[in-house]
Amino acid sequence: MIERLDRETRIHHAAAESDFDVLFDTETTPRHYLMFLVSVYGFEAPLESMLAMTPNLELVIDLKERTKAGFLAQDLMMLGLRPNQIAELLQCLRVPHFHDAAEALGWMYVVERTTLAHSVLRRHLLTRLPRELRTASNYLSCYAGVVGARWRTFGAALDDLARKPAIADRVVAAANDAFCCRRGWIQQDTQDTRAAI
């Protein structure tokens, strides 16, 4: 199922990976990193809320070990935001309620896929922003040492769930929807937040 998702969402991959570009720029600053985390928080926090409300999803996959919004909030505070500022950050309101695990796992694929790049990104940022990364890299480090195991477990959950073609089709459709929603959030919805911080 992971192979099918990789293949059938490939059209979105370059745009999704371009979200990291600003952090690989030679002029990367702490503010660039802060705004990156703000954007990620604005998408992942509401997504985690919707995942938690999905009927019986906890029977399919361990959500607790995959929650990252708390790590993002810790990093934002270490970079100078106050708790009330974090609470007031814009969040993506286009993340839907999920009817079942098929939709939820399709959306989760988009977020879990990004974790595969976190260690590379963290190592790079340590060369650019060593002071910030020493105290504010909980999000990028949250899968340290277990990213491969988590990815395999996620793939196994997908395979178990999507045994019927109709369910597999719904997972793929949900993943494509999630990529489009995330792209819209990154491109448009964070503009007000960038101006406000």
N, CA, C and O of each residue as an XYZ file, in Angstrom:
788
protein
N       0.826     -1.200      0.000
C       0.000      0.000      0.000
C       0.866      1.258      0.000
O       0.531      2.249     -0.650
N       1.974      1.216      0.727
C       2.896      2.356      0.710
C       3.397      2.590     -0.711
O       3.468      3.729     -1.172
N       3.745      1.506     -1.400
C       4.234      1.645     -2.775
C       3.163      2.262     -3.672
O       3.467      3.106     -4.515
N       1.914      1.841     -3.490
C       0.845      2.417     -4.299
C       0.645      3.898     -3.966
O       0.476      4.717     -4.868
N       0.663      4.239     -2.691
C       0.531      5.646     -2.302
C       1.669      6.483     -2.873
O       1.443      7.576     -3.392
N       2.884      5.972     -2.777
C       4.027      6.700     -3.335
C       3.832      6.947     -4.827
O       4.115      8.034     -5.331
N       3.351      5.936     -5.516
C       3.177      6.038     -6.966
C       2.020      6.975     -7.335
O       2.149      7.807     -8.233
N       0.907      6.833     -6.644
C      -0.306      7.544     -7.059
C      -0.453      8.935     -6.437
O      -1.422      9.644     -6.709
N       0.509      9.317     -5.606
C       0.532     10.701     -5.107
C       1.790     11.432     -5.581
O       2.071     12.545     -5.138
N       2.536     10.805     -6.475
C       3.830     11.354     -6.897
C       3.723     12.774     -7.438
O       4.658     13.564     -7.306
N       2.603     13.093     -8.039
C       2.416     14.428     -8.616
C       2.554     15.535     -7.560
O       2.852     16.682     -7.893
N       2.336     15.183     -6.292
C       2.399     16.170     -5.208
C       3.747     16.229     -4.499
O       3.997     17.155     -3.727
N       4.611     15.262     -4.750
C       5.814     15.119     -3.934
C       6.775     16.296     -4.062
O       7.308     16.767     -3.058
N       7.002     16.775     -5.279
C       7.964     17.873     -5.460
C       7.499     19.119     -4.719
O       8.304     19.800     -4.084
N       6.205     19.422     -4.797
C       5.686     20.598     -4.089
C       5.812     20.418     -2.588
O       6.175     21.355     -1.878
N       5.515     19.211     -2.095
C       5.610     18.957     -0.651
C       7.052     19.098     -0.176
O       7.301     19.664      0.889
N       7.994     18.592     -0.951
C       9.393     18.670     -0.559
C       9.939     20.087     -0.663
O      10.914     20.424      0.008
N       9.318     20.925     -1.500
C       9.773     22.313     -1.631
C       9.513     23.110     -0.350
O      10.080     24.187     -0.169
N       8.667     22.594      0.534
C       8.425     23.276      1.811
C       9.700     23.380      2.638
O       9.817     24.259      3.491
N      10.657     22.485      2.389
C      11.921     22.496      3.122
C      12.951     23.439      2.502
O      13.980     23.719      3.117
N      12.685     23.930      1.290
C      13.706     24.679      0.545
C      14.273     25.855      1.328
O      15.485     26.071      1.338
N      13.400     26.617      1.984
C      13.868     27.811      2.689
C      14.872     27.452      3.788
O      15.734     28.259      4.134
N      14.758     26.249      4.328
C      15.657     25.843      5.399
C      17.012     25.374      4.870
O      17.966     25.255      5.639
N      17.105     25.108      3.570
C      18.374     24.726      2.966
C      19.050     25.905      2.272
O      20.139     25.763      1.716
N      18.410     27.051      2.305
C      18.983     28.243      1.687
C      20.201     28.706      2.482
O      20.261     28.536      3.700
N      21.164     29.288      1.785
C      22.373     29.761      2.477
C      22.074     30.920      3.415
O      22.864     31.220      4.310
N      20.927     31.577      3.210
C      20.556     32.722      4.054
C      19.542     32.344      5.137
O      18.890     33.222      5.702
N      19.404     31.065      5.427
C      18.434     30.634      6.434
C      18.709     31.304      7.777
O      19.850     31.359      8.235
N      17.649     31.810      8.397
C      17.749     32.491      9.687
C      16.846     31.809     10.704
O      16.014     30.982     10.330
N      16.994     32.139     11.980
C      16.071     31.596     12.978
C      14.610     31.909     12.660
O      13.726     31.105     12.956
N      14.349     33.077     12.057
C      12.969     33.421     11.708
C      12.414     32.472     10.636
O      11.243     32.097     10.695
N      13.232     32.087      9.672
C      12.787     31.117      8.670
C      12.377     29.809      9.355
O      11.351     29.216      9.025
N      13.189     29.379     10.302
C      12.881     28.142     11.023
C      11.602     28.300     11.843
O      10.762     27.401     11.868
N      11.457     29.432     12.505
C      10.247     29.699     13.273
C       9.013     29.636     12.381
O       8.023     28.997     12.739
N       9.060     30.291     11.223
C       7.903     30.315     10.333
C       7.611     28.933      9.756
O       6.454     28.587      9.517
N       8.656     28.148      9.536
C       8.458     26.763      9.103
C       7.671     25.994     10.158
O       6.707     25.299      9.836
N       8.083     26.118     11.418
C       7.395     25.406     12.497
C       5.963     25.912     12.677
O       5.061     25.123     12.959
N       5.748     27.216     12.517
C       4.388     27.778     12.605
C       3.498     27.156     11.533
O       2.362     26.773     11.813
N       4.012     27.055     10.306
C       3.236     26.472      9.212
C       2.907     25.009      9.483
O       1.777     24.566      9.279
N       3.905     24.269      9.943
C       3.690     22.848     10.232
C       2.666     22.684     11.362
O       1.761     21.854     11.279
N       2.825     23.485     12.409
C       1.887     23.412     13.532
C       0.460     23.704     13.071
O      -0.481     23.037     13.502
N       0.301     24.680     12.214
C      -1.023     25.066     11.746
C      -1.734     23.984     10.968
O      -2.962     23.987     10.882
N      -0.982     23.056     10.399
C      -1.588     21.928      9.693
C      -1.687     20.691     10.580
O      -2.724     20.029     10.607
N      -0.626     20.381     11.297
C      -0.596     19.116     12.036
C      -1.445     19.134     13.299
O      -1.998     18.101     13.675
N      -1.563     20.282     13.966
C      -2.379     20.316     15.188
C      -3.846     20.001     14.899
O      -4.417     19.151     15.581
N      -4.486     20.652     13.908
C      -5.876     20.280     13.634
C      -6.011     18.875     13.060
O      -7.009     18.197     13.306
N      -5.012     18.434     12.293
C      -5.069     17.070     11.769
C      -5.052     16.063     12.912
O      -5.815     15.097     12.899
N      -4.193     16.279     13.894
C      -4.149     15.355     15.026
C      -5.465     15.336     15.789
O      -5.882     14.286     16.279
N      -6.121     16.481     15.894
C      -7.427     16.530     16.562
C      -8.443     15.681     15.813
O      -9.211     14.938     16.425
N      -8.448     15.793     14.491
C      -9.395     15.015     13.689
C      -9.064     13.524     13.724
O      -9.969     12.690     13.740
N      -7.792     13.190     13.737
C      -7.405     11.784     13.843
C      -7.888     11.200     15.165
O      -8.375     10.070     15.209
N      -7.752     11.967     16.237
C      -8.160     11.493     17.567
C      -9.667     11.251     17.639
O     -10.127     10.437     18.439
N     -10.432     11.951     16.810
C     -11.886     11.799     16.821
C     -12.397     10.765     15.817
O     -13.603     10.536     15.729
N     -11.499     10.142     15.065
C     -11.913      9.164     14.062
C     -12.330      7.862     14.739
O     -11.563      7.297     15.519
N     -13.531      7.384     14.450
C     -14.006      6.160     15.099
C     -13.069      4.973     14.876
O     -12.725      4.636     13.743
N     -12.665      4.350     15.981
C     -11.898      3.098     15.983
C     -10.508      3.189     15.357
O      -9.884      2.157     15.107
N     -10.014      4.387     15.100
C      -8.679      4.492     14.504
C      -7.606      3.955     15.438
O      -6.602      3.401     14.989
N      -7.823      4.121     16.749
C      -6.825      3.636     17.712
C      -6.689      2.113     17.688
O      -5.710      1.571     18.202
N      -7.667      1.418     17.093
C      -7.570     -0.030     16.952
C      -6.681     -0.416     15.770
O      -6.246     -1.562     15.660
N      -6.418      0.539     14.899
C      -5.637      0.291     13.689
C      -4.181      0.715     13.861
O      -3.270      0.062     13.352
N      -3.973      1.809     14.577
C      -2.616      2.347     14.729
C      -2.511      3.114     16.040
O      -3.493      3.694     16.503
N      -1.334      3.118     16.634
C      -1.097      3.821     17.890
C      -0.940      5.315     17.599
O       0.089      5.752     17.084
N      -1.959      6.079     17.930
C      -1.916      7.519     17.671
C      -1.007      8.248     18.643
O      -0.366      9.232     18.275
N      -0.945      7.780     19.866
C      -0.175      8.485     20.888
C       1.291      8.618     20.492
O       1.889      9.673     20.702
N       1.873      7.580     19.929
C       3.287      7.631     19.574
C       3.538      8.458     18.312
O       4.688      8.706     17.947
N       2.461      8.884     17.650
C       2.610      9.646     16.414
C       2.171     11.102     16.554
O       2.168     11.838     15.567
N       1.805     11.526     17.745
C       1.411     12.922     17.937
C       2.658     13.801     18.025
O       3.629     13.476     18.708
N       2.597     14.920     17.313
C       3.771     15.785     17.217
C       3.480     17.239     17.570
O       4.409     18.034     17.712
N       2.210     17.599     17.714
C       1.860     18.999     17.969
C       2.476     19.508     19.271
O       2.870     20.671     19.356
N       2.562     18.658     20.273
C       3.172     19.062     21.535
C       4.643     19.384     21.372
O       5.143     20.332     21.978
N       5.347     18.601     20.555
C       6.765     18.885     20.280
C       6.914     20.207     19.529
O       7.825     20.989     19.801
N       6.009     20.443     18.585
C       6.036     21.708     17.848
C       5.829     22.888     18.790
O       6.521     23.900     18.686
N       4.878     22.756     19.707
C       4.609     23.838     20.661
C       5.835     24.093     21.543
O       6.172     25.245     21.820
N       6.499     23.028     21.980
C       7.716     23.202     22.787
C       8.777     23.974     22.016
O       9.411     24.883     22.553
N       8.964     23.606     20.758
C       9.975     24.288     19.947
C       9.617     25.756     19.723
O      10.485     26.627     19.774
N       8.351     26.021     19.479
C       7.921     27.404     19.279
C       8.162     28.244     20.533
O       8.547     29.410     20.440
N       7.937     27.651     21.697
C       8.204     28.393     22.934
C       9.703     28.641     23.104
O      10.111     29.716     23.543
N      10.518     27.651     22.759
C      11.964     27.829     22.870
C      12.474     28.898     21.899
O      13.525     29.496     22.125
N      11.728     29.132     20.827
C      12.104     30.160     19.857
C      11.477     31.513     20.175
O      11.597     32.460     19.397
N      10.807     31.596     21.326
C      10.355     32.900     21.798
C       8.865     33.161     21.823
O       8.435     34.201     22.321
N       8.057     32.241     21.298
C       6.615     32.469     21.355
C       6.095     32.137     22.747
O       6.551     31.184     23.380
N       5.146     32.926     23.213
C       4.498     32.667     24.495
C       3.337     31.690     24.281
O       2.809     31.596     23.173
N       2.936     30.968     25.323
C       1.831     30.019     25.164
C       0.573     30.646     24.581
O      -0.099     30.022     23.760
N       0.238     31.874     24.991
C      -0.966     32.498     24.441
C      -0.810     32.802     22.957
O      -1.794     32.775     22.218
N       0.415     33.092     22.505
C       0.637     33.310     21.077
C       0.452     32.014     20.287
O      -0.112     32.016     19.193
N       0.931     30.921     20.852
C       0.766     29.622     20.188
C      -0.712     29.257     20.113
O      -1.183     28.759     19.091
N      -1.434     29.505     21.189
C      -2.870     29.203     21.196
C      -3.630     30.012     20.164
O      -4.681     29.581     19.689
N      -3.110     31.184     19.811
C      -3.791     32.058     18.856
C      -3.316     31.883     17.416
O      -3.825     32.554     16.518
N      -2.351     30.997     17.180
C      -1.885     30.786     15.817
C      -3.012     30.255     14.936
O      -3.832     29.448     15.373
N      -3.038     30.720     13.693
C      -4.021     30.213     12.746
C      -3.791     28.728     12.516
O      -2.658     28.248     12.488
N      -4.902     28.014     12.353
C      -4.819     26.597     12.038
C      -5.652     26.314     10.792
O      -6.631     27.007     10.512
N      -5.258     25.314     10.071
C      -5.941     24.948      8.840
C      -7.323     24.376      9.170
O      -7.443     23.310      9.775
N      -8.343     25.096      8.764
C      -9.715     24.689      9.066
C     -10.301     23.787      7.978
O     -11.457     23.373      8.064
N      -9.506     23.488      6.967
C     -10.008     22.630      5.885
C      -9.696     21.151      6.115
O     -10.040     20.307      5.287
N      -9.053     20.840      7.224
C      -8.879     19.416      7.567
C     -10.255     18.881      7.945
O     -10.887     19.414      8.857
N     -10.727     17.850      7.273
C     -12.103     17.381      7.497
C     -12.235     16.420      8.683
O     -11.240     15.930      9.218
N     -13.462     16.166      9.071
C     -13.749     15.047      9.960
C     -13.622     13.772      9.127
O     -14.109     13.711      7.998
N     -12.976     12.772      9.681
C     -12.794     11.523      8.948
C     -13.879     10.534      9.329
O     -14.178     10.339     10.507
N     -14.463      9.916      8.316
C     -15.527      8.944      8.578
C     -14.985      7.635      9.134
O     -15.646      6.951      9.914
N     -13.771      7.302      8.717
C     -13.219      6.010      9.136
C     -11.701      6.010      8.995
O     -11.088      7.010      8.622
N     -11.119      4.856      9.305
C      -9.658      4.732      9.299
C      -9.063      4.875      7.905
O      -7.924      5.324      7.775
N      -9.792      4.510      6.869
C      -9.254      4.629      5.513
C      -8.943      6.089      5.186
O      -7.858      6.398      4.694
N      -9.877      6.972      5.455
C      -9.640      8.397      5.218
C      -8.529      8.916      6.121
O      -7.650      9.651      5.673
N      -8.570      8.535      7.381
C      -7.593      9.026      8.347
C      -6.170      8.616      7.968
O      -5.255      9.438      8.022
N      -5.980      7.359      7.587
C      -4.631      6.907      7.247
C      -4.129      7.537      5.952
O      -2.928      7.750      5.789
N      -5.039      7.832      5.037
C      -4.634      8.542      3.832
C      -4.060      9.906      4.166
O      -3.035     10.309      3.616
N      -4.724     10.617      5.070
C      -4.215     11.928      5.502
C      -2.949     11.774      6.331
O      -2.027     12.581      6.208
N      -2.893     10.762      7.162
C      -1.717     10.552      7.994
C      -0.481     10.256      7.148
O       0.635     10.605      7.534
N      -0.674      9.621      6.009
C       0.453      9.318      5.115
C       1.248     10.581      4.773
O       2.478     10.552      4.734
N       0.553     11.672      4.529
C       1.214     12.914      4.133
C       2.146     13.411      5.236
O       3.249     13.882      4.957
N       1.703     13.304      6.476
C       2.513     13.771      7.605
C       3.620     12.768      7.931
O       4.762     13.159      8.173
N       3.289     11.498      7.936
C       4.296     10.487      8.259
C       5.416     10.476      7.219
O       6.574     10.230      7.555
N       5.079     10.739      5.977
C       6.087     10.771      4.912
C       7.140     11.846      5.182
O       8.319     11.648      4.886
N       6.723     12.973      5.737
C       7.691     14.047      5.988
C       8.714     13.664      7.054
O       9.828     14.187      7.057
N       8.347     12.754      7.960
C       9.284     12.390      9.028
C      10.534     11.708      8.478
O      11.570     11.678      9.143
N      10.438     11.156      7.258
C      11.593     10.483      6.664
C      12.735     11.454      6.378
O      13.890     11.044      6.262
N      12.407     12.750      6.264
C      13.432     13.760      5.976
C      13.902     14.504      7.222
O      14.820     15.319      7.136
N      13.299     14.243      8.367
C      13.599     15.059      9.540
C      15.048     14.971     10.001
O      15.632     15.988     10.374
N      15.633     13.797      9.983
C      17.007     13.684     10.483
C      17.981     14.429      9.573
O      18.918     15.067     10.053
N      17.760     14.348      8.264
C      18.615     15.075      7.320
C      18.461     16.577      7.532
O      19.442     17.319      7.553
N      17.221     17.007      7.688
C      16.950     18.431      7.897
C      17.577     18.918      9.197
O      18.166     19.998      9.237
N      17.456     18.138     10.246
C      18.032     18.541     11.534
C      19.557     18.639     11.447
O      20.149     19.593     11.952
N      20.182     17.666     10.815
C      21.649     17.709     10.673
C      22.082     18.949      9.898
O      23.065     19.598     10.254
N      21.351     19.270      8.848
C      21.681     20.466      8.073
C      21.519     21.726      8.917
O      22.397     22.588      8.929
N      20.396     21.829      9.622
C      20.143     23.039     10.402
C      21.142     23.206     11.539
O      21.414     24.329     11.964
N      21.688     22.109     12.032
C      22.717     22.215     13.071
C      23.945     22.969     12.569
O      24.669     23.573     13.361
N      24.182     22.939     11.265
C      25.312     23.682     10.706
C      24.964     25.155     10.494
O      25.856     25.998     10.399
N      23.673     25.463     10.421
C      23.226     26.840     10.156
C      22.745     27.554     11.409
O      23.030     28.733     11.617
N      22.012     26.825     12.238
C      21.381     27.420     13.416
C      21.682     26.574     14.647
O      20.758     26.079     15.292
N      22.952     26.402     14.982
C      23.295     25.466     16.068
C      22.665     25.840     17.403
O      22.231     24.953     18.138
N      22.603     27.124     17.737
C      22.043     27.530     19.035
C      20.554     27.179     19.107
O      20.092     26.632     20.108
N      19.815     27.488     18.063
C      18.381     27.219     18.047
C      18.096     25.707     18.058
O      17.198     25.238     18.757
N      18.871     24.965     17.278
C      18.613     23.530     17.166
C      18.937     22.779     18.447
O      18.368     21.717     18.698
N      19.836     23.310     19.258
C      20.148     22.638     20.529
C      18.939     22.627     21.453
O      18.760     21.689     22.230
N      18.105     23.666     21.374
C      16.974     23.767     22.304
C      15.615     23.619     21.639
O      14.616     23.404     22.326
N      15.555     23.729     20.309
C      14.250     23.770     19.643
C      14.164     22.805     18.475
O      13.772     23.184     17.371
N      14.532     21.554     18.724
C      14.406     20.565     17.647
C      13.671     19.314     18.122
O      13.923     18.210     17.639
N      12.761     19.503     19.075
C      11.975     18.360     19.562
C      11.142     17.732     18.448
O      11.024     16.510     18.366
N      10.566     18.576     17.592
C       9.744     18.069     16.487
C      10.590     17.263     15.511
O      10.217     16.149     15.143
N      11.720     17.811     15.091
C      12.568     17.117     14.123
C      13.218     15.874     14.711
O      13.664     14.997     13.971
N      13.276     15.792     16.039
C      13.922     14.654     16.708
C      12.930     13.622     17.233
O      13.343     12.598     17.777
N      11.637     13.869     17.082
C      10.662     13.026     17.796
C      10.658     11.568     17.327
O      10.217     10.691     18.069
N      11.136     11.297     16.121
C      11.238      9.915     15.641
C      12.693      9.437     15.589
O      12.983      8.406     14.981
N      13.586     10.159     16.207
C      15.010      9.794     16.142
C      15.221      8.359     16.623
O      14.793      7.985     17.715
N      15.878      7.581     15.800
C      16.169      6.198     16.147
C      15.052      5.217     15.860
O      15.269      4.006     15.910
N      13.848      5.719     15.557
C      12.706      4.813     15.330
C      11.967      5.132     14.030
O      10.917      4.551     13.758
N      12.504      6.043     13.232
C      11.756      6.458     12.045
C      11.490      5.284     11.104
O      10.391      5.168     10.563
N      12.468      4.422     10.905
C      12.268      3.260     10.036
C      11.212      2.320     10.584
O      10.351      1.845      9.844
N      11.278      2.051     11.882
C      10.297      1.162     12.516
C       8.888      1.749     12.437
O       7.925      1.030     12.168
N       8.772      3.060     12.673
C       7.453      3.703     12.605
C       6.891      3.646     11.180
O       5.695      3.428     10.988
N       7.750      3.842     10.196
C       7.307      3.807      8.806
C       6.845      2.396      8.429
O       5.837      2.237      7.741
N       7.578      1.378      8.876
C       7.177     -0.001      8.587
C       5.859     -0.343      9.281
O       5.001     -1.008      8.699
N       5.701      0.110     10.520
C       4.453     -0.143     11.249
C       3.290      0.542     10.561
O       2.197     -0.019     10.470
N       3.519      1.748     10.079
C       2.479      2.469      9.356
C       2.104      1.718      8.079
O       0.922      1.566      7.771
N       3.100      1.255      7.344
C       2.840      0.477      6.135
C       2.063     -0.795      6.423
O       1.159     -1.158      5.669
N       2.408     -1.474      7.509
C       1.692     -2.697      7.871
C       0.236     -2.397      8.221
O      -0.658     -3.161      7.858
N      -0.004     -1.297      8.917
C      -1.385     -0.905      9.246
C      -2.172     -0.620      7.979
O      -3.336     -1.003      7.868
N      -1.542      0.048      7.026
C      -2.209      0.307      5.749
C      -2.536     -0.994      5.023
O      -3.642     -1.160      4.508
N      -1.583     -1.910      4.981
C      -1.806     -3.180      4.285
C      -2.935     -3.969      4.929
O      -3.761     -4.555      4.230
N      -2.976     -3.988      6.261
C      -4.035     -4.716      6.954
C      -5.405     -4.105      6.670
O      -6.387     -4.821      6.475
N      -5.457     -2.787      6.650
C      -6.729     -2.098      6.466
C      -7.239     -2.192      5.032
O      -8.431     -2.395      4.801
N      -6.337     -2.044      4.080
C      -6.742     -1.852      2.682
C      -6.682     -3.144      1.882
O      -6.160     -3.159      0.767
N      -7.205     -4.215      2.435
C      -7.202     -5.500      1.727
C      -8.192     -5.505      0.569
O      -7.981     -6.189     -0.433
N      -9.272     -4.740      0.708
C     -10.270     -4.666     -0.365
C      -9.938     -3.482     -1.268
O      -9.599     -2.404     -0.781
N     -10.037     -3.684     -2.589
C      -9.695     -2.598     -3.520
C     -10.433     -1.291     -3.257
O      -9.851     -0.217     -3.404
N     -11.692     -1.364     -2.875
C     -12.458     -0.135     -2.644
C     -11.887      0.658     -1.463
O     -11.866      1.888     -1.490
N     -11.429     -0.046     -0.438
C     -10.835      0.646      0.713
C      -9.492      1.240      0.320
O      -9.176      2.368      0.699
N      -8.701      0.493     -0.436
C      -7.407      1.005     -0.898
C      -7.607      2.262     -1.744
O      -6.849      3.223     -1.618
N      -8.620      2.256     -2.600
C      -8.907      3.433     -3.424
C      -9.238      4.645     -2.560
O      -8.839      5.763     -2.884
N      -9.957      4.434     -1.472
C     -10.329      5.535     -0.589
C      -9.120      6.081      0.158
O      -9.036      7.285      0.397
N      -8.194      5.226      0.525
C      -6.961      5.680      1.174
C      -6.183      6.587      0.219
O      -5.716      7.656      0.613
N      -6.047      6.158     -1.028
C      -5.300      6.942     -2.015
C      -5.992      8.282     -2.273
O      -5.333      9.319     -2.341
N      -7.296      8.260     -2.415
C      -8.033      9.506     -2.645
C      -7.848     10.465     -1.476
O      -7.675     11.667     -1.676
N      -7.885      9.937     -0.262
C      -7.702     10.775      0.927
C      -6.301     11.376      0.966
O      -6.134     12.542      1.323
N      -5.303     10.591      0.604
C      -3.928     11.101      0.595
C      -3.772     12.232     -0.415
O      -3.121     13.236     -0.125
N      -4.357     12.080     -1.588
C      -4.304     13.151     -2.581
C      -5.015     14.402     -2.084
O      -4.538     15.515     -2.302
N      -6.152     14.227     -1.418
C      -6.858     15.369     -0.830
C      -5.986     16.066      0.213
O      -5.946     17.294      0.284
N      -5.296     15.271      1.013
C      -4.452     15.831      2.072
C      -3.300     16.635      1.496
O      -2.993     17.721      1.988
N      -2.661     16.114      0.461
C      -1.583     16.867     -0.173
C      -2.094     18.212     -0.692
O      -1.438     19.238     -0.512
N      -3.261     18.206     -1.332
C      -3.822     19.451     -1.875
C      -4.166     20.427     -0.764
O      -3.913     21.625     -0.886
N      -4.738     19.923      0.312
C      -5.103     20.776      1.438
C      -3.853     21.386      2.065
O      -3.821     22.581      2.362
N      -2.838     20.574      2.263
C      -1.599     21.066      2.871
C      -0.934     22.111      1.990
O      -0.409     23.104      2.492
N      -0.951     21.894      0.678
C      -0.352     22.867     -0.235
C      -1.095     24.197     -0.151
O      -0.471     25.257     -0.122
N      -2.427     24.143     -0.113
C      -3.202     25.370      0.016
C      -2.900     26.095      1.314
O      -2.831     27.323      1.351
N      -2.720     25.324      2.381
C      -2.400     25.913      3.683
C      -1.042     26.599      3.644
O      -0.909     27.742      4.080
N      -0.052     25.917      3.132
C       1.299     26.472      3.090
C       1.345     27.727      2.220
O       1.995     28.707      2.583
N       0.669     27.702      1.090
C       0.747     28.818      0.149
C      -0.074     30.025      0.566
O       0.338     31.162      0.334
N      -1.233     29.798      1.180
C      -2.145     30.914      1.409
C      -2.448     31.201      2.862
O      -2.308     32.337      3.316
N      -2.858     30.192      3.589
C      -3.439     30.438      4.906
C      -2.455     30.959      5.939
O      -2.873     31.533      6.945
N      -1.154     30.773      5.718
C      -0.197     31.227      6.726
C       0.236     32.661      6.515
O       0.987     33.197      7.330
N      -0.213     33.299      5.448
C       0.236     34.676      5.183
C      -0.120     35.620      6.335
O       0.706     36.437      6.743
N      -1.331     35.513      6.855
C      -1.715     36.371      7.977
C      -0.871     36.081      9.206
O      -0.515     36.992      9.954
N      -0.551     34.806      9.413
C       0.273     34.432     10.554
C       1.680     35.004     10.412
O       2.240     35.513     11.382
N       2.246     34.926      9.233
C       3.590     35.449      9.007
C       3.641     36.940      9.321
O       4.616     37.440      9.882
N       2.580     37.635      8.950
C       2.541     39.087      9.207
C       2.365     39.396     10.688
O       2.827     40.426     11.178
N       1.689     38.488     11.396
C       1.346     38.760     12.792
C       2.487     38.478     13.760
O       2.536     39.069     14.838
N       3.413     37.579     13.391
C       4.484     37.194     14.317
C       5.699     38.089     14.120
O       6.707     37.923     14.807
